[in-house]
Amino acid sequence: MQKISLGESKLSSSRLAYGCWRLAPAGDVKTNLEIARAAILAAVDAGFTLFDHADIYCHTRAESAFGEVMRENPKLRKKLLVSTKCGIRLADEPPGTPQRYDFSAEHIIRSCEQSLRRLHVEEIDLFQLHRPDWLMDADEVAIAFTSLHKSGKVIEFGVSNFAPSQVAMIQRALLQKLEQPLVANQVEISLANLTAFTDGTLDQCQSLNLTPLAWSPLAGGLLGDGGKDLLPSQQGYRVDGILAALDAMATQRGVTRTALALAWLLKHPAKIIPIVGTANPDRIRAAALATKIELTREEWYHLLLAARGEPLP
Ligand SMILES: NC(=O)c1ccc[n+]([C@@H]2O[C@H](COP(=O)([O-])OP(=O)(O)OC[C@H]3O[C@@H](n4cnc5c(N)ncnc54)[C@H](OP(=O)(O)O)[C@@H]3O)[C@@H](O)[C@H]2O)c1
């Protein structure tokens, strides 16, 4: 699979990333390990090198299952980039607390250290803030990031679900304290969710040379063979028109609908890296074929119009 730099860093990622959110859905450790092992090894074989996590995925079980696969395959580490996120704290952890976001330096540093242990790696290649904390203090974030970088625990930093104004705020503090810019903003982008094209996110990624990482690139499965465990925000997506346009073009080109939906993201000049989320090895291999599809401007706009459901002005 083709490679691409993350932002201005020296880290080189596969053109598609693999998302580990759904890696450990079962109650028991053995089943989770089997699912994770099959998915990770299929993704590595298909050329994926960037693996995206968060501390909260499957209540930490996704990181732990991944860590176990790393333990079983020690030679894998140097082939992969390991990315994770922190900053979301679930309700009742500890008991009696509400759901909240926490970018305090103490929480950021502690989360990173816990993820390192679960992931069974010496350092995290890309460490991201998961969702903007309403009480975010950019200077405190920069202090935490500087400490994690200087202690060798994290190589590069990114954010997720940040508005352009929030990216600018963190970027400014980070450049002052660490002299190292953010490399990525991870946001939802797909034919079913066009927000990043219109709210300034992709414009900012191009102008700051930040890599846009696209979560739910198949709208959680709605652009594939159906979504399960959709996020509440995705449950209202109407994709019939998109699927009809994708299917017609896929038949014409002799490719799959899902590869086409991912190739549509790859075409954008901001150099979007879609994060593929299926745990099914056959679907992982099918997704990788997106990197072999080059869409014309006309094909790209054809799918955009289907996604908009109305003409351009
Ligand atoms: N930063 C954030 O806030 C945030 C939020 C959400 C996700 N993420 C990241 O983005 C990654 C991807 O998100 P996602 O899982 O929603 O991505 P996705 O690729 O849009 O959706 C994957 C889901 O689609 C299903 N699916 C159905 N038909 C499919 C097909 N033909 N091909 C592929 N998948 C098909 C999969 O089921 P099967 O597994 O049964 O194939 C899986 O449940 C996550 O793993 C995580 O790393 C980040």
The ligand as a MOL file (V3000), in Angstrom:
LIG
                    3D

  0  0  0     0  0            999 V3000
M  V30 BEGIN CTAB
M  V30 COUNTS 48 52 0 0 0
M  V30 BEGIN ATOM
M  V30 1 N -12.2060 10.0230 17.0040 0
M  V30 2 C -13.4370 9.6180 17.1470 0
M  V30 3 O -14.2680 10.2760 17.7990 0
M  V30 4 C -13.8590 8.3280 16.4940 0
M  V30 5 C -15.2040 7.9350 16.4620 0
M  V30 6 C -15.5230 6.7390 15.8240 0
M  V30 7 C -14.5210 5.9660 15.2480 0
M  V30 8 N -13.2150 6.3640 15.3200 0 CHG=1
M  V30 9 C -12.1180 5.6080 14.6770 0
M  V30 10 O -12.4840 5.3000 13.3490 0
M  V30 11 C -12.4050 3.8980 13.1430 0
M  V30 12 C -13.3990 3.4770 12.1040 0
M  V30 13 O -14.7330 3.7810 12.5340 0
M  V30 14 P -15.9250 2.8270 12.0940 0
M  V30 15 O -15.6880 1.4700 12.6470 0
M  V30 16 O -17.2140 3.5030 12.3960 0 CHG=-1
M  V30 17 O -15.6340 2.8000 10.5270 0
M  V30 18 P -16.4190 2.2610 9.2640 0
M  V30 19 O -15.3670 1.6040 8.4190 0
M  V30 20 O -17.2200 3.3760 8.6800 0
M  V30 21 O -17.4460 1.1850 9.7920 0
M  V30 22 C -17.0730 -0.1140 10.1940 0
M  V30 23 C -18.3480 -0.8630 10.5140 0
M  V30 24 O -19.0290 -1.1270 9.2740 0
M  V30 25 C -19.4090 -2.4830 9.2360 0
M  V30 26 N -19.4900 -2.9080 7.8180 0
M  V30 27 C -20.6290 -3.3560 7.2310 0
M  V30 28 N -20.3900 -3.6920 5.9500 0
M  V30 29 C -19.0740 -3.4460 5.7080 0
M  V30 30 C -18.2460 -3.6290 4.5850 0
M  V30 31 N -18.7070 -4.1390 3.4250 0
M  V30 32 N -16.9520 -3.2580 4.6590 0
M  V30 33 C -16.4570 -2.7610 5.8140 0
M  V30 34 N -17.1920 -2.5940 6.9530 0
M  V30 35 C -18.5060 -2.9310 6.9010 0
M  V30 36 C -18.3390 -3.2000 10.0430 0
M  V30 37 O -18.8400 -4.4310 10.5030 0
M  V30 38 P -17.8820 -5.7550 10.5400 0
M  V30 39 O -16.8210 -5.4800 11.5550 0
M  V30 40 O -18.8350 -6.8320 10.9260 0
M  V30 41 O -17.3360 -5.9250 9.1590 0
M  V30 42 C -18.1110 -2.2160 11.1750 0
M  V30 43 O -19.1180 -2.3970 12.1820 0
M  V30 44 C -12.5980 3.3060 14.5460 0
M  V30 45 O -12.0940 2.0010 14.6670 0
M  V30 46 C -11.8090 4.2770 15.3710 0
M  V30 47 O -10.4240 4.0010 15.2780 0
M  V30 48 C -12.8780 7.5470 15.9160 0
M  V30 END ATOM
M  V30 BEGIN BOND
M  V30 1 1 1 2
M  V30 2 2 2 3
M  V30 3 1 2 4
M  V30 4 1 4 5
M  V30 5 2 4 48
M  V30 6 2 5 6
M  V30 7 1 6 7
M  V30 8 2 7 8
M  V30 9 1 8 9
M  V30 10 1 8 48
M  V30 11 1 9 10
M  V30 12 1 9 46
M  V30 13 1 10 11
M  V30 14 1 11 12
M  V30 15 1 11 44
M  V30 16 1 12 13
M  V30 17 1 13 14
M  V30 18 2 14 15
M  V30 19 1 14 16
M  V30 20 1 14 17
M  V30 21 1 17 18
M  V30 22 2 18 19
M  V30 23 1 18 20
M  V30 24 1 18 21
M  V30 25 1 21 22
M  V30 26 1 22 23
M  V30 27 1 23 24
M  V30 28 1 23 42
M  V30 29 1 24 25
M  V30 30 1 25 26
M  V30 31 1 25 36
M  V30 32 1 26 27
M  V30 33 1 26 35
M  V30 34 2 27 28
M  V30 35 1 28 29
M  V30 36 1 29 30
M  V30 37 2 29 35
M  V30 38 1 30 31
M  V30 39 2 30 32
M  V30 40 1 32 33
M  V30 41 2 33 34
M  V30 42 1 34 35
M  V30 43 1 36 37
M  V30 44 1 36 42
M  V30 45 1 37 38
M  V30 46 2 38 39
M  V30 47 1 38 40
M  V30 48 1 38 41
M  V30 49 1 42 43
M  V30 50 1 44 45
M  V30 51 1 44 46
M  V30 52 1 46 47
M  V30 END BOND
M  V30 END CTAB
M  END
